[in-house]
């Protein structure tokens, strides 16, 4: 595990974007595993900025996103498909046929999860997986207690995650109750994993996940065992370690 200390959110975003651009420069046809949520938004902004300056080329990059709400169509502004287009894909020269997310509208969970695992396999696996971390240690939608050996699967969201995500919806009743997510096994098979953490409210889970025991009760703790795991955190998020 490598820990990179950043001054603040902006610096964290720049450092994370640097690692992603190094990956794209070293392997232009790489497979990037991407995340939604608030934390990576600054990283995506920085990548867009470098793309606009002519320093980055996404034309051969393939992406696979971590997760998607079950039941939300792409055009719903709260879908992760929409989020990714709004925050990154619509602003860079990515080939839209190389963008992959679980399909929230396929309600046949077993079929959709199998399809998504096959997509990840067929593109040759993930070169770099970007992650955020939930207050309870979740990564993707792998909530506490998730089995480490799972591939893509359908999950019931915990009350904690529903609460955390309601800020993006009109009311808590609009937050979907289920999602498709890559499993911990899928994430651990990525050749490089980059987790971004920002803010005081992440400090205690960062300490627990990366300096506490490896346990399914804290899903992110398994990343301690990953051979190429980088944590980029700002001062506040790293204040307890
Ligand atoms: C996002 C995802 C989630 C978030 C996590 C942290 O695709 O799967 O695990 O990374 O909930 O979210 P933020 O960054 O909003 O604190």
Boltz pocket constraint, residues with backbone or C-beta under 6 A from the ligand:
constraints:
  - pocket:
      binder: B
      contacts: [[A, 34], [A, 35], [A, 36], [A, 37], [A, 38], [A, 39], [A, 40], [A, 66], [A, 67], [A, 131], [A, 132], [A, 133], [A, 134], [A, 138], [A, 139], [A, 140], [A, 141]]
      max_distance: 6.0
